[in-house]
């Protein structure tokens, strides 16, 4: 099966103010399948958001390629919509007008746009607050608005950047269930960045566990996508244990391995540095 | 009886005003009324110019000049600010020029204003225009530059065309900043109204004050000053009200 999203040999590096090199992503390869929900799991600073931004077109890699449907990603695209942790709702627009934004951008007929927006708002349970402003809503409701704004343009891929990290557990659980419900209706491919094991284990068909410094994919945990399970089930426990084992493995061996890899991969750079040092 | 907080604040403010009037009365008794009139003398003078219609004429001329200049400043400063804020290279290029012109007091422009526009409405309008222009311009540039990048990301993500990004995202996102600038411009504009009218006009509150000096009417000088203060206060509180409405409507987006 050909990949929906193909990431091959992608690296991102930059120099900070002190002249130190950072490599948020180092030679990352990943294939994402049509219709799956894949979770990028890792601690902050592991480059998972960077990887998401590359796929969403907000960033360009320094090396390697990102293809979606076989086409290289050259910039943001309305077919691939991103949800941000901080929602990104326009505070001067009502809920309904926020949801209409994407349709306005596409020049959709007004009547049709309104009908579609109302349908999607009902789907995420916000039909009753369409006339309110974002500041009048709770965090969970705001993220639902952002979700509705994304879904209304019928995106091919949804990128979710720790969308529920700022919410309390109750709200987070409800929204996770909502994501599941939406997936039963639409087979949108979803890339879900999180640092929450449970979230990854609960939602994902596959979990890409990422390690830090340099950011790489350490392991991929795959589950049977057709198994139905609830939060209090045995299956969920097993999945969690699986993810946990993979993460702890990735991070137990993180430090020495990272050092070894670096010297392995960059013998040339190391020698050049030594030469420069001795010349001085 | 216990007073609630708002009432007791009002009471204290009334007390402070009374203390001020008493101090004024006391100080004025040390001088002749021609030099330093008492509050009562000023009230009498005020009554006189209200009765003979002089005051109304000056106030309406002043308000006309002020709002004409202020609106003109907004009309030029906001589009220019949006433009400079959006096109970063232009803003970088023009910044030294703006920073050079900004600290020049509008009053220093006065000789030129008279050379160019003669005597009358125009030099005063020009001075107020300059006083209102720069705060509005700078606030607009700041507003555009401080638009939360996430709004631009969202706009880009949904493929919003440039025009829509500008009108439906940048403009409303910068608007609360611009309103703050408009408020500042209102204050500086009003302050320079008196100066502009003192120097080159034959009417208006500033002229009224100079004219009163020429006729040694200290009571009318103080009456004029008080009126400038009261009208400024009224205009300002109107603007405050508008500002809080806007910030509230904009969801405290600033």
Contacts between the chains, C-beta under 8 A, distances in Angstrom:
chain1	res1	chain2	res2	distance
A	56	B	157	7.2
A	58	B	153	6.3
A	58	B	156	7.8
A	75	B	156	7.4
A	76	B	153	7.3
A	76	B	156	4.3
A	76	B	157	4.6
A	76	B	159	7.4
A	77	B	157	7.7
A	77	B	159	7.0
A	78	B	157	6.9
A	78	B	158	5.2
A	78	B	159	4.0
A	80	B	157	7.9
A	81	B	157	5.9
A	81	B	158	7.3
A	82	B	153	7.4
A	82	B	157	5.7
A	84	B	150	6.1
A	84	B	153	7.5
A	84	B	154	8.0
A	86	B	150	6.2
A	88	B	150	4.3
A	88	B	151	6.6
A	88	B	153	6.7
A	88	B	154	4.5
A	90	B	151	6.5
A	90	B	154	7.7
A	90	B	169	7.1
A	90	B	172	7.2
A	90	B	173	7.7
A	91	B	250	6.0
A	91	B	251	3.1
A	91	B	252	7.5
A	91	B	253	4.4
A	92	B	172	4.5
A	92	B	173	7.6
A	92	B	175	7.4
A	92	B	249	7.3
A	92	B	250	5.0
A	92	B	251	6.6
A	92	B	253	6.6
A	101	B	154	7.5
A	101	B	155	8.0
A	101	B	158	6.1
A	101	B	160	7.5
A	101	B	168	7.5
A	102	B	158	4.0
A	104	B	160	7.8
A	104	B	164	6.8
A	104	B	168	7.3
A	105	B	155	7.5
A	105	B	158	4.4
A	105	B	159	5.3
A	105	B	160	4.0
A	105	B	161	7.0
A	105	B	164	6.1
A	106	B	158	7.6
A	106	B	159	6.8
A	133	B	251	5.5
A	134	B	251	6.0
A	135	B	251	3.9
A	135	B	252	6.5
A	153	B	158	6.7
